[in-house]
Amino acid sequence: MSLQAKIVLENGMEFVGKSFGFPKSTAGEVVFNTAMTGYPESLTDPSYKGQILVSTYPLIGNYGVPNHLSENGLPTTFESDGIQIAALVVSDYSFEHSHWNAEKSLAQWLEENQIPGIYGIDTRELTKVLRESGCMLGKIVINDEDVAWYDPNKDNLVDQVSIKEKQVYGTGKNKIMLVDCGVKANIIRSLLKYDTTVIRVPWNYDFTHDEYDGLFISNGPGDPSLCEETIAHIKTAINGDKPIFGICLGSQLLGIASGATTYKLKYGHRSHNQPVQEFCTNKCYITSQNHGFAVDHSKLTNDWEPYFLNLNDGTCEGIRHKSKPIFATQFHPEANGGPTDTRFLFEKFIAVVEQHKHNK
């Protein structure tokens, strides 16, 4: 028998439903995701750290959860080694799941990771509230066991999700220094498809004295301005001539290091079908996104320009240097559950790394 549960918003609104995960109350920032598939990837995405995730797709759990396999030290079906969200909110939870690689139900997975879930919520109305008011703090209250409000944006979430010691993947000829701010596993898997050695280092690691061929700055959660040490190291790298590629939080950190500013979006971009337009060619691509902050491209210095713009709201979806092999995107070209239109950006990055090595 499911316990009574409710989600309480900081504006006083309450939505009553039932519990289907671990039966504990929790608090965080409430955000919504419009993706139709890929909940195992979303729940394990470190960019969701500290957030209560609302799925707008009505039916969740119907294909269960796949096996937690690993290859080359990386999970093969998830984006990290565990669930990152604070809680999950859905309209209709499927108690019966069916898929060829399903190992367990979503409810079992949540229980094992001590993550609460709530179903029976009018997620259409909840999403409408979030769209009009913006992201807000919230609480999942189960059996009237109240908890204190918690604002994850005041904490350095990157420090919580980044590795603590250097790790190396692959034995390829191109050495890629990857700054782990909460990197998704498929980013590393995507880089390893080329002739690379990926050197994964903590978010505050000083890589400026290390030998590498290209620098990669990963995605991650929270306010980019809290990563002061990373920003300082990126500034040094920009003054050099090595190729740099950033994704999501990596784009924001690169923007701050270049002299621009970032700001918090009203309700963020979290979906699998966000259209972006390449700044110089006007080509349109369909992308997968998960970010709550963005670079203010009106504050870019003369050496920089927008790379992509969001066709829904005109926000900056990437930046690039006008004369150096440095670029970044807000969206995720490596997205596992989303479109693959922009996978070519990894190929582009490796190409400029090899060109730079041969002084072309």
C-alpha positions, -999 to +999 in steps of 0.1 A: +000+000+000+014+034-011+020+060+016+004+095+012+029+120-002+028+156-013+050+182-030+050+216-013+062+247-032+077+277-015+048+298-028+025+277-005+010+255-032+006+218-025+000+188-048-011+156-031-001+121-044+013+088-033+048+075-026+065+049-048+102+053-040+121+054-007+097+067+020+115+097+033+108+135+031+133+157+013+138+192+000+155+209-030+149+230-061+119+219-083+126+217-120+108+200-149+120+179-178+100+175-210+118+144-223+097+114-234+124+088-229+157+084-211+147+086-174+176+063-163+200+088-180+183+118-165+182+105-130+219+097-130+229+130-146+251+149-121+237+182-134+205+174-115+222+173-081+200+187-054+170+190-076+134+176-074+128+164-109+093+167-124+087+146-155+061+162-178+058+129-198+027+112-182+039+076-180+072+068-163+086+034-153+071+014-181+105+000-193+121-004-159+158+001-152+186-016-172+215-036-158+242-015-141+271-027-163+305-011-166+332-010-193+366+007-191+357+019-156+325+036-168+288+027-165+275+016-199+238+024-193+239+053-168+255+088-168+272+083-134+275+056-107+242+065-089+210+085-089+217+123-086+183+138-082+168+146-048+134+132-057+112+123-087+077+135-094+055+119-120+019+118-131+014+081-136+039+055-124+038+022-142+039-007-117+044-031-145+075-028-166+087-046-197+120-043-216+146-067-228+174-053-207+153-043-176+169-056-144+144-041-119+116-016-116+121+021-112+106+020-077+131-007-066+159+014-080+147+045-061+144+025-029+179+011-032+193+046-036+171+060-009+154+085-033+118+094-028+093+093-056+057+106-058+030+098-084-006+108-089+004+145-093-011+168-119+022+174-135+006+196-162-006+221-136+027+219-117+047+226-148+024+255-157+031+270-122+069+265-127+068+281-162+049+311-149+068+316-116+101+300-125+121+274-107+114+274-070+122+256-038+101+226-029+097+197-005+085+162-008+066+154+024+057+118+031+034+109+060+034+145+072+071+142+082+082+178+074+117+189+065+135+222+063+137+241+030+170+236+011+184+258-017+211+237-035+222+268-055+239+282-024+262+251-022+291+242-044+274+212-059+303+207-084+325+197-055+300+171-044+298+154-078+334+157-091+359+129-086+385+134-059+415+119-076+428+117-112+416+089-134+428+079-169+408+062-196+422+048-229+456+047-244+452+068-276+477+093-291+457+124-283+458+134-246+426+151-236+426+168-202+390+165-189+380+188-160+353+169-142+326+193-129+300+165-129+308+149-162+282+126-178+297+091-186+287+094-223+310+124-227+339+102-218+326+074-240+322+098-269+358+110-265+371+075-263+356+067-297+386+086-312+423+079-307+424+095-273+437+091-238+412+109-215+428+123-183+399+130-159+408+154-131+388+170-102+371+203-108+397+224-088+428+205-101+455+228-115+461+214-149+480+244-162+514+228-157+504+194-171+511+181-206+480+176-228+468+181-264+433+194-258+413+207-228+377+195-222+355+213-195+325+192-185+289+197-176+278+200-139+253+213-115+247+247-098+259+282-100+291+284-122+304+315-103+311+292-073+338+274-093+364+301-088+394+278-089+383+263-122+377+297-137+412+308-128+427+278-144+406+282-176+418+318-178+454+306-180+444+280-206+427+307-228+459+327-228+477+297-242+470+281-276+457+246-268+422+236-282+394+239-256+359+224-258+333+229-231+297+215-226+269+230-205+285+242-172+318+241-192+304+267-215+294+289-186+328+286-170+345+294-202+322+324-206+331+338-172+368+331-178+366+351-210+352+381-193+315+376-198+288+370-172+262+343-166+226+345-152+200+320-140+173+311-165+137+314-153+130+277-155+160+263-174+162+242-205+156+206-199+144+185-228+155+164-257+142+186-286+155+221-282+162+238-316+195+258-319+208+278-348+245+280-357+255+317-355+275+319-388+257+295-410+220+297-398+219+259-398+194+245-373+201+215-351+178+196-326+196+192-293+193+177-258+197+201-229+199+203-191+210+236-177+197+263-154+223+290-161+233+307-194+261+330-207+250+366-214+263+368-249+258+406-250+287+408-225+311+388-246+344+407-253+356+415-289+376+383-291+345+361-287+312+355-304+281+334-300+284+299-315+247+288-313+215+306-303+183+290-289+155+294-314+128+293-287+140+322-265+171+336-282+195+327-253+231+318-259+237+281-266+274+283-271+304+306-275+337+305-295+369+324-298+373+343-331+409+333-336+418+304-313+405+268-314+382+273-284+345+267-284+317+255-261+280+246-262+252+248-237+235+217-251+247+181-249+259+167-282+266+133-265+231+129-252+222+092-248+185+094-248+182+124-271+190+135-307+224+130-322+224+160-346+254+176-330+277+146-324+300+161-351+313+185-325+334+158-309+349+150-343+355+187-348+373+190-314+396+160-321+403+174-356+415+207-342+435+189-315+453+169-342+458+200-364+473+219-335+497+191-328+509+193-364+511+231-363+484+235-390 
